[in-house]
Amino acid sequence: MTIRFDDKVAIVTGAGGGIGKQHALELAKRGAKVVVNDLGGSVDGSGTSDAAEEVVELIKADGGEAISNGASVTD
């Protein structure tokens, strides 16, 4: 039995790479609309949100719904 997330929104922090990216992709495969949150390329958040945009494009290419967000969740 696969757990589904249809009609749910998932906000995944650090989703531009690593385990966050994998969580975002899996949640989307299971029907969730995903907010791909990632500050940028480095630990301090400097850089661009290109990684988050790439994950969004992967999700959309697989038929899912996603948007990117580059805001800090600590504020």
Residue pairs with C-beta under 8 A, 6 or more apart in sequence:
2 30
3 30
4 30
4 31
5 27
5 30
5 31
5 32
6 31
6 32
7 31
8 31
8 32
8 33
9 32
9 33
9 34
9 35
10 24
10 27
10 32
10 33
10 34
10 35
11 34
11 35
11 37
11 69
12 20
12 23
12 24
12 27
12 34
12 35
12 36
12 37
13 20
13 37
13 38
13 73
14 20
14 37
14 38
15 21
15 23
15 24
15 34
15 36
15 37
15 38
15 52
15 55
16 36
16 38
16 49
16 51
16 52
16 54
16 55
17 38
17 51
20 38
21 51
21 55
24 34
24 36
24 55
24 59
24 66
25 55
25 58
25 59
25 62
27 34
28 34
28 59
28 62
28 64
28 65
28 66
29 62
29 64
32 64
33 64
33 65
33 66
34 56
34 59
34 64
34 65
34 66
34 67
35 66
35 67
35 68
35 69
36 52
36 55
36 56
36 59
36 66
36 67
36 68
36 69
37 52
37 68
37 69
37 70
37 71
37 73
38 49
38 51
38 52
38 55
38 68
38 69
38 70
39 45
39 47
39 49
39 70
39 71
39 72
40 46
40 47
40 48
40 49
40 51
40 70
41 47
41 48
41 50
41 51
45 72
49 68
49 69
49 70
52 68
52 69
52 70
53 68
55 66
55 68
56 66
56 67
56 68
59 65
59 66
60 66
